[in-house]
Amino acid sequence: MDFSLSEEQQLIQEMAARFAATELAPIAAALDRDAQGQRPAMLANVAKLAELGFLGLNIRSEYGGAEAGTLAFSLVITELAKACAATAVTVSVTNMVAEVIQAVGTEQQKQYYLPKLCSGEMLAGSFCLTEAGAGSDPAGMRTQAKAVEGGWVLNGTKQWITNAEFAGVFVVWAVTDTSQAKGKGISCFLVEAGTPGMQIGPAEHKMGQHGSATNEVAFVDCQVPANALMGELNQGFKVAVGELAGGRIGIGSLALGVAQAAMDYGRQYLTERQQFGRPLSDFQALQWMLADRYTELEAARLLLWQAAWLKEQGLPFAKQASMAKLYASESANRACYDALQMLGGYGYMQEYPLERMTRDVRITTIYEGTSEIQRLVIARELLRELQ
Ligand SMILES: Cc1cc2nc3c(=O)[nH]c(=O)nc-3n(C[C@H](O)[C@H](O)[C@H](O)COP(=O)(O)OP(=O)(O)OC[C@H]3O[C@@H](n4cnc5c(N)ncnc54)[C@H](O)[C@@H]3O)c2cc1C
């Protein structure tokens, strides 16, 4: 067994780390305080990330992608999240949107959308599944698409959609056959920004990741052409479930990045701050926090890399992706909590990055499937293995 990264993976990781340190870190706190004011700077960074090939990391080169694989995707998201979780999630979701198009799009859809997403011509993608009444149970969605001459008409409202403010293309799930059992008559559509009838709601007020866009997306008699249908009619729910598994590697990697940065900051602080006439790092209670949290981060990294490797090999990876997301996001929350604790009152102050990181990391146990849903997926797979 070989745990070392290939030369290409190391290079990509270094590029991402350098970009995060020089371009993302300097504006991360300002973006957190004033998301709208800093939006142009944030989007300029996303455009530069496109130039680096980071918006289509697992997309084939014939469609303009970097074709670097899922492990490279995980490495990039971790490095970006060390500096700015909001930018990292923007990139993670855009990669996921590109991957779903690559997986189930027609040749025409792939040739049209993927080069635009990878190059940043369409600066981001959005994944529109959740609704007010359908979160953990998206099969209960109410958004409908009705066939009309020459296309489809969409009606319904998606909620908390990442990147919606500036995405060029939206992957949207809607019920296309109400007579079928729940989750069966759902299809997937590609809707371009600016399509009449698609309305982007105001920015949500969130606990963290302020710099990432999260908005409602409403469809009011929104007509799309027949070729906006992506994948097989009425088979869209399976596509959503399958693609979410890949997305979970992204969110787990993001959680790992935030937590790694938080613990690295805390570790350094322990060596510099003195109390009782000694550096904090002399106190065993704090040493044990370091030992426990770094051990968990290492375990999270291995789970993520394993899930990424399985996906790259074309092997089943849903269980491992859920395990990796569950463990990475929960251990990352513990790491940020402890790192903040190591700084005492300073950790609670906005002049130090820990309070932002602790808010930013909180969502990772919720979006792209809550921890409870990951456990449900893992347990279902474990029991299925018995059959
Ligand atoms: C900032 C942000 C960005 C997001 N971005 C996107 C996006 O880009 N696209 C998108 O489609 N969605 C997005 N979401 C939605 C996100 O994926 C959902 O919030 C998430 O799936 C949970 O759904 P819910 O919030 O409706 O919670 P609910 O489903 O109402 O769950 C509430 C609680 O009940 C638990 N629960 C539910 N069912 C079960 C069960 N069977 N067993 C045990 N416990 C259960 C949950 O784990 C949770 O603790 C985003 C959300 C946020 C907050």
The ligand as a Tripos MOL2 file, in Angstrom:
@<TRIPOS>MOLECULE
LIG
   53    58     1     0     0
SMALL
NO_CHARGES

@<TRIPOS>ATOM
      1 C1        -25.6700   27.1690    3.8940 C.3       1 LIG1
      2 C2        -26.4380   26.0930    3.2080 C.ar      1 LIG1
      3 C3        -26.1750   25.7780    1.8900 C.ar      1 LIG1
      4 C4        -26.9100   24.7890    1.2380 C.ar      1 LIG1
      5 N1        -26.6740   24.5630   -0.1030 N.ar      1 LIG1
      6 C5        -27.5170   23.7330   -0.7760 C.ar      1 LIG1
      7 C6        -27.4130   23.6010   -2.1910 C.ar      1 LIG1
      8 O1        -26.5450   24.1880   -2.8560 O.2       1 LIG1
      9 N2        -28.3070   22.7990   -2.8280 N.ar      1 LIG1
     10 C7        -29.2810   22.1270   -2.1540 C.ar      1 LIG1
     11 O2        -30.0560   21.4300   -2.8020 O.2       1 LIG1
     12 N3        -29.3870   22.2160   -0.8100 N.ar      1 LIG1
     13 C8        -28.5360   23.0120   -0.1100 C.ar      1 LIG1
     14 N4        -28.6640   23.1460    1.2460 N.ar      1 LIG1
     15 C9        -29.6680   22.3680    1.9550 C.3       1 LIG1
     16 C10       -29.1050   21.2670    2.8390 C.3       1 LIG1
     17 O3        -28.5950   20.2250    2.0600 O.3       1 LIG1
     18 C11       -30.2190   20.8400    3.8120 C.3       1 LIG1
     19 O4        -30.3260   21.8860    4.7680 O.3       1 LIG1
     20 C12       -29.9310   19.5240    4.4920 C.3       1 LIG1
     21 O5        -29.9880   18.4730    3.5660 O.3       1 LIG1
     22 C13       -30.9070   19.2300    5.6380 C.3       1 LIG1
     23 O6        -32.2330   19.4670    5.2910 O.3       1 LIG1
     24 P1        -33.1440   20.3980    6.2480 P.3       1 LIG1
     25 O7        -32.3390   21.6100    6.5650 O.co2     1 LIG1
     26 O8        -34.4470   20.5920    5.6090 O.co2     1 LIG1
     27 O9        -33.2740   19.5940    7.5960 O.3       1 LIG1
     28 P2        -34.3920   18.4740    7.9350 P.3       1 LIG1
     29 O10       -34.4280   17.4680    6.8520 O.co2     1 LIG1
     30 O11       -35.6520   19.1490    8.3150 O.co2     1 LIG1
     31 O12       -33.7590   17.8050    9.2160 O.3       1 LIG1
     32 C14       -33.8540   18.3660   10.5290 C.3       1 LIG1
     33 C15       -33.1590   17.4400   11.5020 C.3       1 LIG1
     34 O13       -33.7850   16.1520   11.4700 O.3       1 LIG1
     35 C16       -32.8320   15.1520   11.1720 C.3       1 LIG1
     36 N5        -33.4510   14.1010   10.3660 N.ar      1 LIG1
     37 C17       -34.1940   14.2210    9.2380 C.ar      1 LIG1
     38 N6        -34.5670   13.0220    8.7950 N.ar      1 LIG1
     39 C18       -34.0430   12.1090    9.6360 C.ar      1 LIG1
     40 C19       -34.0470   10.6810    9.7110 C.ar      1 LIG1
     41 N7        -34.6790    9.9260    8.8050 N.pl3     1 LIG1
     42 N8        -33.4060   10.0740   10.7400 N.ar      1 LIG1
     43 C20       -32.7460   10.8210   11.6620 C.ar      1 LIG1
     44 N9        -32.7030   12.1640   11.6590 N.ar      1 LIG1
     45 C21       -33.3180   12.8030   10.6420 C.ar      1 LIG1
     46 C22       -31.7420   15.8760   10.3960 C.3       1 LIG1
     47 O14       -30.5110   15.1850   10.4480 O.3       1 LIG1
     48 C23       -31.6990   17.2040   11.1390 C.3       1 LIG1
     49 O15       -30.9390   17.0570   12.3070 O.3       1 LIG1
     50 C24       -27.9110   24.0960    1.9400 C.ar      1 LIG1
     51 C25       -28.1520   24.3920    3.2780 C.ar      1 LIG1
     52 C26       -27.4550   25.3730    3.9130 C.ar      1 LIG1
     53 C27       -27.7900   25.6890    5.3520 C.3       1 LIG1
@<TRIPOS>BOND
     1     1     2 1
     2     2     3 ar
     3     2    52 ar
     4     3     4 ar
     5     4     5 ar
     6     4    50 ar
     7     5     6 ar
     8     6     7 ar
     9     6    13 1
    10     7     8 2
    11     7     9 ar
    12     9    10 ar
    13    10    11 2
    14    10    12 ar
    15    12    13 ar
    16    13    14 ar
    17    14    15 1
    18    14    50 ar
    19    15    16 1
    20    16    17 1
    21    16    18 1
    22    18    19 1
    23    18    20 1
    24    20    21 1
    25    20    22 1
    26    22    23 1
    27    23    24 1
    28    24    25 2
    29    24    26 1
    30    24    27 1
    31    27    28 1
    32    28    29 2
    33    28    30 1
    34    28    31 1
    35    31    32 1
    36    32    33 1
    37    33    34 1
    38    33    48 1
    39    34    35 1
    40    35    36 1
    41    35    46 1
    42    36    37 ar
    43    36    45 ar
    44    37    38 ar
    45    38    39 ar
    46    39    40 ar
    47    39    45 ar
    48    40    41 1
    49    40    42 ar
    50    42    43 ar
    51    43    44 ar
    52    44    45 ar
    53    46    47 1
    54    46    48 1
    55    48    49 1
    56    50    51 ar
    57    51    52 ar
    58    52    53 1
@<TRIPOS>SUBSTRUCTURE
     1 LIG1         1 GROUP 0 **** ****
